[in-house]
Amino acid sequence: MASKNGTTPPLIRATSANASFAKVRAGHGLSIEMTGTIQDWGEVERLLSEIYQRKSNYKVMLVGPWNASLPPALRAFAEALLPLKIRLSMRKVKGEKEGKKEKDKEGEKDKEGEKDKAKVKLSFIIGARKLSHGRIESLLEDSIKKCDNQPFLMEVTCDGKDGNHTLPLIQLLTKASLIKKSLHNTSLSCLEPIPAPHLLKVAEKKRAGKALKAVFHTLRWWMLPLLLTSLSWTLLLAPEYVPTAPIVFHWREDVADRSTSKIMRALPPVPALLHEAFSLGSLFEQLKMNPSNKEALLCEASSLVGRSCDDPLSLEDLYLMQDHLQDLALRRGIVTRVTGFFTFVNMCWLGSILGIAVSIGPSIYHVLKPLRKLMERLLRWFVRDVLVPFVIRMHNWGVIEFAVWLVVCGLMVDAESLFAMETGRFIAMTSLALSIPCFSYSTFIWTRQLDPPKNAKTLPRLIFIWMFLTSSPCAIVFDSELLASVAVITFYAALGFSVCFFGMGVAVGFDGKGSMSRVSFTSALLLLSHLVIRESFKFGILGDGDVDNLRIFEGPVATMGSLTMYLTLLIMSSRFYYYKNKYRDSEQVRRRHYVRRNLIMGVALLLGMLCGAVTGSNGTYNTAITFLVLFAGEKYAEFHIESKFNGWLLVLMASSILYYMAFWLHDNPEFLVSLFKI
């Protein structure tokens, strides 16, 4: 239903309003209290019930020149924060019996007429914790002086019945001078009596099309992050479509050979794997027996140490290789020293990537603060009239967002096309690390107009899925076990496995009982698939090229898969595990559930030991043995507690077992190593 000027009338028509300083936090916040008559009784009754059930979603929108006195940068930032989500208090008030005079003239009113004149009081607070009272007064004073005290509209909105459109709950037309007077004298109303139809039309445009706006903002929010994801998959599946021209490192003209390591080319040639050393020895013997085939044998030897036939090994290199291998085995010589030093350099590089990603935002803020003051003193007109408005326009038009994501994608492309593998790997990590603040920037821009999801776990899971889909192809392209670990961890985080830090402690577990079942089932499928792939490779069903891309995921999948599956089943097999309706079920039903969960744990442990023994996988076998010991300890702890034995005896026995296990692991470290390899 539209009013005369074509706008949707509010559910409550404001009759009076006053402002006061809030008291939630000392010296902070602006409190607004309004009284109005109900125009749509059914909607207001629904909203009152939602408030009682804590299902309400109220926002306040400011329309008009309310922020014209702010500096341009702050003005753009303040606009980006709207609409503000508020905690609204609403209650009915007994209407004044206006009908007494009308009774004598027009007769007695019916109950429906009294219902139509019912009033409600609404109150909310803006800036309860961060907007100081002094700042409020200075903003009002600046608005009065610099903006000619122009009126602006303060509109409280709510969701409609279907949740797909926004309704105006109450509208307050006011001025900065009226609010200032009401702050110092709460009996004075801050309601502007002269209507402003143009502000109502602007507010109507901002409310219109909530569903379409939500779809557009969601798509626009995820567009650039998904572009990075598409780029990472293109690098893996179709690298020929990725441009090779420099994007970020435009000064770099030469393209590195990714087939060999730049560091290893600078060092004396040595094989990386034992079977390559054996093959080199065989080639060396063939060369001594058949010198006529020298060029072909040296070319084949060069390929074993990561060199091309254009840069083949010499006979001297082959003669000296035995000395280099001895030095390498004894951890001495130039190869060991240089590779060890570059390991330290790579750790420093990784630390610098994390440091840049964490500190770039605060650093820009602190560097620009004194720089801005200096520039204002030197080129005040340029900063205020050219630079700041230009940056704000670029921000409003999305140019800055596109630019930062272009840098991130450019780093990824350059890492693959311009640099050797070990260098490109860290540049790709830089790109992925910088994508996190870029994603935060996009989130800040596009989610202000979106309602929060009903399930608080939805957004974190979507972010973890995006991180998994982006990092997993990069792990394969750049042959990085670190990125493979990140991909596997984010995959499990999306399923519900979580790590929480609190104080000086760490909690490892799951974010819900549904997540436990989901994680255990997924881990079982992953471990089974990995076992089938490896056995297929052993019997020649799959070739080297089919499994090369999966090798870097072996360690992370072994660790996270076995840990999460057995940990989930261990938790669920406990007598103290709480499932839905546990205490409503009878003792017989609870015992049946307990036996079933323990049977599942027992079968999983037996299958783990069987698969490990049959396939010769010590890791699978030893992992099952480890959790079998934990399972037996859990069952004894339950028996000890239910039998009401002394608690100190349980502590002593558990500590003694842990002491023996630590002692045994030191004598058998290969057992611990095998746990990380399935």
C-alpha positions in Angstrom: 0.0 0.0 0.0 1.6 3.3 -1.1 1.0 6.8 0.3 0.1 9.9 -1.7 3.7 10.6 -2.8 4.2 7.0 -4.0 6.2 5.7 -1.0 5.5 2.9 1.4 4.1 4.3 4.7 5.8 3.1 7.9 4.1 0.5 10.1 4.3 3.0 13.0 3.8 6.8 12.5 6.2 8.8 14.7 4.4 11.3 17.0 7.3 12.3 19.2 11.0 11.6 19.6 13.9 12.6 21.9 17.6 12.0 22.0 19.9 11.4 25.0 23.3 10.3 25.8 23.5 6.5 26.2 24.8 4.8 29.4 25.8 1.3 28.2 29.4 2.4 28.3 30.4 5.5 30.2 30.8 8.5 27.9 29.7 6.7 24.7 26.6 6.3 22.5 23.5 8.2 21.3 20.1 6.9 22.5 17.0 7.6 20.4 13.5 7.0 21.8 10.4 7.4 19.7 6.7 7.1 20.3 4.3 6.4 17.5 0.8 5.2 16.6 0.4 1.8 15.0 -0.7 1.9 11.4 -0.6 -1.9 10.7 -1.6 -3.8 13.8 -1.0 -7.3 12.4 2.6 -6.6 11.3 3.5 -4.9 14.6 2.1 -7.9 16.6 4.3 -10.1 14.5 7.4 -7.9 15.2 6.7 -7.9 18.9 6.6 -11.7 19.0 9.8 -11.9 17.1 11.5 -9.5 19.6 10.4 -11.8 22.4 11.7 -14.8 20.5 15.0 -13.0 19.6 14.4 -13.5 15.9 14.2 -9.9 14.9 16.4 -8.1 12.3 16.3 -4.4 12.6 18.5 -1.8 10.8 18.7 2.0 10.8 19.3 3.9 7.6 20.2 7.6 7.5 19.1 9.5 4.4 20.1 13.0 3.5 23.1 15.3 4.2 23.7 13.8 7.7 27.4 13.3 6.9 28.2 16.3 4.7 30.3 17.9 7.4 32.7 14.9 7.5 36.0 14.8 5.5 35.6 13.0 2.2 37.3 9.8 3.3 35.3 9.5 6.5 32.2 10.3 4.6 32.7 7.4 2.2 33.6 5.1 5.2 30.5 6.1 7.1 28.3 5.5 4.0 29.8 2.0 3.7 28.7 1.2 7.2 25.0 1.7 6.5 22.6 0.3 7.2 23.5 -0.2 10.8 22.2 -3.3 12.6 20.6 -2.2 15.9 19.1 -3.9 18.9 15.6 -2.4 19.1 13.4 -2.2 22.2 9.7 -2.0 21.5 6.8 -2.1 23.8 3.1 -1.1 23.8 2.0 1.9 25.8 -1.5 2.6 27.0 -3.1 5.2 24.7 -4.4 8.3 26.2 -8.1 8.3 26.4 -8.6 10.9 23.7 -12.2 9.8 23.3 -13.5 11.6 26.4 -14.2 14.8 24.6 -15.4 13.0 21.5 -17.8 10.8 23.5 -19.9 13.9 24.3 -20.0 14.9 20.6 -19.9 11.6 18.7 -20.9 9.0 21.2 -19.0 6.0 22.5 -16.1 4.6 20.5 -15.9 0.9 19.7 -13.0 -1.3 20.8 -11.6 -1.5 17.2 -11.2 2.3 17.2 -9.3 2.2 20.5 -7.1 -0.6 19.0 -6.2 1.6 16.0 -5.0 4.4 18.3 -2.7 2.1 20.3 0.8 3.4 20.7 4.2 1.9 21.0 7.6 3.1 22.3 10.8 2.3 20.5 14.3 2.9 21.5 17.8 2.0 20.2 21.4 3.1 20.7 23.9 4.1 18.0 27.6 3.8 18.7 27.1 2.4 22.2 30.8 1.5 22.7 32.8 3.5 20.2 31.1 6.8 19.5 32.0 9.2 22.4 29.7 11.9 23.6 32.2 14.6 22.7 32.4 13.3 19.2 28.6 13.3 18.9 28.4 17.0 20.0 31.2 18.0 17.6 29.5 16.2 14.7 26.2 17.9 15.4 27.9 21.3 15.7 29.7 20.9 12.4 26.5 19.8 10.7 24.7 22.9 12.0 27.5 25.2 10.8 28.7 23.6 7.5 25.4 22.1 6.3 23.0 24.9 7.1 21.2 22.6 9.5 19.4 20.7 6.7 16.9 18.0 7.7 17.7 14.3 7.3 15.7 11.1 7.7 16.4 8.4 10.2 14.5 5.3 9.2 14.3 2.0 11.1 13.6 -1.0 8.8 12.4 -4.6 9.4 11.9 -7.7 7.4 8.6 -8.5 5.8 6.6 -11.7 6.5 8.3 -13.6 3.6 11.7 -12.2 4.4 12.3 -11.1 0.8 11.6 -7.5 1.2 12.2 -4.7 3.7 9.5 -2.6 5.3 9.8 0.8 7.0 9.0 0.3 10.7 9.2 4.0 11.7 10.6 7.2 10.2 12.1 10.1 12.1 12.7 13.4 10.2 15.0 15.5 12.3 17.8 18.1 12.2 21.2 18.3 13.9 20.0 21.4 15.9 16.9 19.5 17.2 19.0 16.5 18.3 21.4 18.9 20.1 18.6 20.6 22.0 17.1 17.3 22.9 20.4 16.0 24.3 20.5 18.8 26.8 16.8 18.8 27.5 15.1 15.4 27.0 11.6 16.9 27.3 12.2 18.7 23.9 11.3 16.6 20.8 13.8 16.2 18.0 11.0 15.5 15.4 11.0 18.0 12.5 7.4 19.0 11.8 7.9 20.1 8.2 7.7 17.0 5.9 10.5 16.2 3.3 8.9 14.1 0.5 12.2 13.9 -1.4 13.9 12.1 1.5 11.1 9.6 1.6 11.6 8.8 -2.1 15.3 8.3 -1.6 14.6 5.9 1.3 12.1 4.0 -0.8 14.7 3.5 -3.6 17.2 2.2 -1.1 14.7 -0.4 0.3 13.4 -1.5 -3.1 14.5 -4.9 -4.6 15.9 -6.5 -1.5 16.0 -10.0 -3.1 17.6 -8.9 -6.3 20.1 -6.7 -4.4 21.0 -9.7 -2.2 21.7 -11.9 -5.3 23.8 -9.2 -7.0 25.8 -8.4 -3.9 26.5 -12.1 -3.3 27.6 -12.7 -6.8 29.7 -9.5 -6.9 31.3 -10.4 -3.5 32.4 -13.8 -4.7 33.3 -12.9 -8.3 36.9 -11.9 -7.8 37.8 -14.6 -5.2 36.4 -17.2 -7.6 38.4 -15.6 -10.4 41.6 -16.5 -8.5 40.2 -20.0 -7.9 39.6 -20.4 -11.7 43.1 -19.2 -12.4 44.7 -21.8 -10.1 42.7 -24.6 -11.8 43.6 -23.2 -15.2 47.3 -23.3 -14.3 46.8 -27.0 -13.4 44.5 -28.2 -16.2 45.2 -25.9 -19.2 48.4 -23.9 -18.6 48.7 -23.1 -22.3 45.8 -20.6 -21.9 47.6 -18.6 -19.2 49.6 -15.6 -20.5 53.3 -15.9 -20.2 54.0 -12.1 -20.4 55.0 -10.5 -17.0 52.2 -8.9 -15.1 53.6 -7.8 -11.8 57.3 -8.5 -12.5 57.2 -6.6 -15.8 60.9 -5.7 -15.5 61.8 -9.4 -15.7 62.3 -10.4 -19.3 63.9 -13.9 -19.1 61.7 -16.9 -18.4 63.2 -19.4 -16.0 63.4 -23.1 -16.8 61.0 -24.8 -14.5 62.2 -28.3 -15.2 65.4 -27.7 -13.2 66.3 -25.9 -10.0 68.3 -22.7 -10.3 70.1 -23.5 -7.0 71.0 -27.1 -8.1 72.3 -25.8 -11.5 74.7 -23.6 -9.6 76.0 -26.6 -7.5 77.9 -29.6 -8.6 75.5 -32.2 -10.2 74.2 -34.9 -7.8 71.1 -37.1 -8.1 68.2 -36.3 -5.8 67.0 -39.9 -5.3 68.8 -43.2 -4.5 67.5 -45.0 -7.6 68.9 -42.1 -9.7 72.3 -42.6 -8.1 72.1 -46.4 -9.0 71.2 -45.5 -12.6 74.0 -43.1 -12.9 76.5 -45.7 -11.7 75.1 -48.1 -14.4 75.5 -45.4 -17.1 79.1 -44.7 -15.9 80.0 -48.3 -16.3 78.4 -48.4 -19.8 80.4 -45.3 -20.7 83.7 -46.9 -19.7 82.8 -50.0 -21.6 81.4 -48.2 -24.7 83.0 -44.8 -25.1 81.7 -44.5 -28.7 78.2 -43.9 -27.3 79.4 -41.0 -25.2 76.9 -38.3 -26.2 73.8 -40.4 -25.7 74.9 -41.7 -22.4 75.9 -38.2 -21.1 72.5 -36.9 -22.2 70.7 -39.6 -20.3 72.9 -39.0 -17.3 72.1 -35.2 -17.5 68.3 -36.0 -17.3 68.8 -37.9 -14.1 70.4 -34.9 -12.3 67.8 -32.4 -13.7 69.7 -31.0 -16.6 68.7 -30.8 -20.3 70.7 -32.3 -23.2 71.7 -28.7 -24.2 73.7 -28.5 -21.0 75.0 -32.1 -20.6 77.3 -33.5 -18.0 81.0 -33.9 -18.7 83.2 -36.9 -17.9 84.8 -34.9 -15.1 81.4 -34.3 -13.5 80.8 -38.1 -13.5 84.2 -38.8 -12.0 83.7 -36.3 -9.2 80.1 -37.3 -8.5 81.2 -40.2 -6.2 83.1 -37.7 -4.0 80.1 -35.4 -3.9 77.8 -38.2 -2.9 80.1 -39.2 -0.1 80.1 -35.7 1.2 76.4 -35.6 0.9 76.0 -38.8 2.8 78.3 -37.5 5.6 76.5 -34.2 5.6 79.5 -32.2 4.5 80.7 -30.4 1.4 79.3 -27.5 -0.6 76.1 -29.2 -1.7 75.0 -29.9 1.9 76.0 -26.4 3.1 74.3 -24.5 0.3 71.1 -26.5 0.4 71.0 -26.2 4.2 71.5 -22.5 4.0 68.7 -22.2 1.4 66.4 -24.2 3.7 67.0 -21.4 6.3 66.5 -18.8 3.6 63.2 -20.4 2.6 62.0 -20.4 6.2 62.9 -16.7 6.4 61.0 -16.2 3.2 57.9 -18.0 4.5 58.1 -15.9 7.7 58.3 -12.7 5.7 55.2 -13.7 3.6 53.2 -14.2 6.8 54.6 -10.9 8.2 53.7 -8.9 5.1 50.2 -10.4 5.0 49.6 -9.6 8.7 51.2 -6.1 8.9 50.5 -4.5 5.5 47.1 -3.1 6.6 48.2 -1.6 9.9 51.5 -0.4 8.4 49.7 1.5 5.6 47.4 3.1 8.2 50.3 4.2 10.5 52.6 5.4 7.6 49.9 7.4 5.9 48.8 9.1 9.1 51.8 11.5 9.4 52.3 11.5 5.7 48.7 12.8 5.2 49.4 15.6 7.6 52.6 16.5 5.8 50.9 16.5 2.5 48.0 18.6 3.8 50.5 21.2 5.0 52.4 21.2 1.6 49.6 20.4 -0.9 46.4 20.9 1.0 44.4 21.8 -2.1 45.7 18.7 -4.0 44.9 16.3 -1.3 41.4 17.6 -0.5 40.2 18.4 -4.0 42.1 15.9 -6.2 43.7 12.9 -4.4 41.1 12.0 -1.7 38.1 12.4 -4.0 39.9 10.3 -6.7 40.6 7.5 -4.2 37.0 7.6 -2.9 35.6 7.4 -6.5 38.0 4.5 -7.3 36.7 2.8 -4.1 33.1 3.5 -4.9 33.4 2.3 -8.5 35.3 -0.9 -7.4 38.5 0.0 -9.2 40.7 -0.4 -6.1 39.1 -3.8 -5.5 39.8 -4.9 -9.1 43.4 -3.6 -8.8 44.3 -5.5 -5.7 42.9 -8.7 -7.0 44.7 -8.1 -10.3 48.0 -7.9 -8.4 47.1 -11.2 -6.6 46.3 -13.0 -9.9 49.3 -11.4 -11.5 51.6 -12.8 -8.8 50.2 -16.3 -9.4 50.7 -16.1 -13.2 54.2 -14.8 -12.9 55.1 -17.4 -10.3 54.2 -20.1 -12.8 55.6 -18.6 -16.0 58.7 -16.5 -15.0 60.4 -18.3 -12.1 62.0 -21.7 -11.4 59.9 -24.1 -9.2 61.5 -23.3 -5.8 61.2 -19.5 -6.4 57.7 -19.6 -8.0 56.5 -21.7 -5.1 57.1 -18.9 -2.6 55.7 -16.2 -4.9 52.5 -18.3 -5.2 52.3 -18.5 -1.4 52.7 -14.7 -1.4 49.7 -14.5 -3.8 47.6 -16.8 -1.7 48.5 -15.0 1.6 47.6 -11.6 0.0 44.3 -13.0 -1.2 43.1 -13.1 2.5 43.2 -9.3 3.1 41.8 -8.8 -0.4 38.9 -11.2 0.4 38.4 -9.2 3.7 38.2 -6.0 1.7 35.6 -7.5 -0.8 33.7 -8.8 2.2 33.6 -5.3 3.8 32.3 -3.7 0.6 29.6 -6.2 -0.5 28.2 -7.8 2.7 26.9 -4.6 4.4 23.7 -4.9 2.5 23.3 -8.7 3.1 21.5 -10.2 6.1 23.6 -12.5 8.2 23.0 -16.2 7.5 20.6 -18.0 9.8 23.3 -20.6 10.5 26.5 -19.0 11.9 28.6 -21.8 10.5 27.6 -21.2 6.9 30.0 -18.3 6.1 33.2 -19.9 7.7 32.5 -23.1 5.8 32.1 -21.3 2.5 35.4 -19.5 3.1 37.2 -22.8 4.0 35.7 -24.4 0.8 37.1 -21.4 -1.3 40.5 -21.8 0.4 40.5 -25.5 -0.4 39.5 -25.1 -4.0 42.1 -22.4 -4.5 45.1 -23.9 -2.7 44.8 -27.6 -3.8 45.6 -27.0 -7.5 48.4 -24.6 -6.5 49.9 -27.4 -4.4 50.1 -29.6 -7.5 51.3 -26.9 -9.9 54.1 -25.8 -7.6 54.8 -29.2 -6.0 54.3 -27.8 -2.5 53.6 -30.1 0.5 52.9 -27.0 2.6 50.1 -25.9 0.3 48.9 -29.5 0.2 48.7 -29.5 4.0 46.8 -26.2 3.9 44.3 -27.7 1.3 43.7 -30.8 3.4 43.3 -28.8 6.6 40.8 -26.3 5.1 38.9 -29.2 3.6 38.5 -30.8 7.0 37.7 -27.3 8.5 34.8 -27.0 5.9 33.5 -30.4 7.1 33.5 -29.3 10.7 36.9 -30.2 12.2 38.1 -27.2 14.2 40.9 -25.9 16.4 40.0 -23.3 19.1 42.5 -21.1 21.0 41.5 -19.8 24.4 43.8 -18.2 26.9 46.9 -20.5 27.1 45.0 -23.6 25.9 44.0 -25.2 22.6 40.9 -27.3 22.0 40.9 -29.7 19.1 37.5 -31.2 18.1 34.4 -30.7 16.0 31.8 -28.0 15.8 28.8 -30.3 16.2 27.7 -33.9 16.4 26.7 -33.8 12.7 30.2 -32.8 11.8 31.6 -35.8 13.6 29.7 -38.3 11.5 30.5 -36.3 8.3 34.2 -36.1 9.1 34.5 -39.8 10.0 32.7 -41.0 6.9 34.8 -38.7 4.6 38.0 -39.8 6.3 37.1 -43.4 5.7 36.4 -42.8 2.0 39.7 -40.8 1.6 41.8 -43.5 3.3 40.1 -46.3 1.3 40.5 -44.4 -2.0 44.2 -43.7 -1.2 44.7 -47.4 -0.5 43.0 -48.5 -3.7 45.1 -46.0 -5.8 48.4 -47.1 -4.2 47.6 -50.8 -4.7 46.6 -50.2 -8.3 49.9 -48.5 -8.8 51.8 -51.4 -7.3 50.1 -53.9 -9.7 50.6 -51.6 -12.8 47.0 -50.6 -13.3 48.0 -47.0 -12.9 51.2 -45.4 -14.2 53.7 -42.9 -12.7 51.9 -40.0 -14.5 48.6 -40.9 -12.9 49.7 -40.7 -9.3 52.5 -38.1 -9.5 50.0 -35.3 -8.7 48.7 -37.1 -5.7 52.0 -37.8 -4.0 52.2 -34.5 -2.2 48.8 -35.2 -0.6 50.0 -38.5 0.9 51.3 -37.1 4.1 48.5 -34.7 4.9 45.8 -37.2 4.0 47.5 -39.9 6.1 47.7 -37.6 9.1 44.4 -35.9 9.0 42.4 -38.8 7.6 43.5 -41.4 10.2 43.5 -38.8 13.1 40.0 -37.5 12.4 38.3 -40.9 11.7 39.7 -42.7 14.7 39.3 -39.7 17.0 35.6 -39.3 16.0 34.9 -43.0 16.6 36.8 -42.9 19.9 34.7 -40.0 21.1 31.4 -41.6 20.0 32.3 -44.9 21.6 32.6 -43.4 25.1 29.9 -44.2 27.6 29.7 -40.4 28.4 29.1 -39.4 24.8 25.8 -37.4 24.6 23.6 -38.0 21.6 20.2 -36.5 20.8 17.5 -37.7 23.2 20.0 -39.7 25.2 18.4 -39.0 28.6 14.9 -39.5 27.2 15.6 -43.1 26.1 15.3 -46.1 28.3 18.4 -47.8 29.8 18.0 -50.6 27.3 18.0 -48.3 24.3 21.0 -46.4 25.6 22.9 -49.7 26.1 22.0 -50.7 22.6 23.4 -47.4 21.2 26.5 -47.8 23.3 27.2 -51.4 22.0 26.6 -50.4 18.4 29.1 -47.5 18.6 31.7 -49.7 20.2 31.2 -52.4 17.5 31.8 -49.7 14.8 35.0 -48.6 16.5 36.2 -52.3 16.9 35.4 -53.1 13.2 37.3 -49.9 12.1 40.3 -50.9 14.1 40.3 -54.5 12.9 39.9 -53.3 9.3 42.8 -50.9 9.7 45.1 -53.6 11.1 44.0 -56.0 8.4 44.6 -53.5 5.5 47.9 -52.6 7.0 49.1 -56.2 7.4 47.9 -57.3 3.9 49.2 -54.4 1.9 52.4 -54.0 3.9 51.5 -50.5 5.1 53.1 -50.1 8.5 51.6 -46.7 8.9 48.0 -48.0 8.6 48.7 -50.9 10.9 50.5 -48.9 13.6 47.9 -46.1 13.5 45.2 -48.7 14.2 47.3 -50.2 17.0 47.8 -46.8 18.6 44.1 -46.1 18.7 43.4 -49.6 19.9 45.6 -48.8 22.9 43.6 -45.5 23.4 40.3 -47.4 23.0 41.3 -50.0 25.6 42.4 -47.2 28.0 39.1 -45.4 27.5 37.1 -48.6 28.3 39.2 -49.2 31.5 38.7 -45.6 32.5 34.9 -46.1 32.2 35.1 -49.3 34.3 37.3 -47.5 36.9 34.9 -44.6 37.2 31.7 -46.7 37.3 33.2 -49.0 39.9 34.0 -45.9 42.0 37.6 -46.9 42.5 40.0 -44.3 43.8 40.7 -41.5 41.3 44.4 -41.2 42.2 44.9 -44.8 41.1 43.5 -44.0 37.7 45.9 -41.0 37.4 48.8 -43.1 38.5 48.0 -45.9 36.0 47.5 -43.5 33.1 50.7 -41.6 33.9 52.7 -44.9 34.1 51.3 -46.0 30.8 52.2 -42.7 29.2 55.7 -42.9 30.7 56.2 -46.3 29.2 54.8 -45.2 25.8 57.2 -42.2 25.7 60.1 -44.5 26.6 59.2 -47.1 24.0 58.7 -44.4 21.2 62.3 -43.2 21.9 63.6 -46.7 21.4 61.4 -47.3 18.3 61.1 -43.9 16.4 60.3 -45.8 13.2 56.9 -46.5 14.7 56.1 -42.8 15.0 57.5 -42.1 11.5 55.2 -44.8 10.0 52.1 -43.1 11.4 52.5 -40.2 8.9 52.8 -42.5 5.9 49.9 -44.8 4.9 
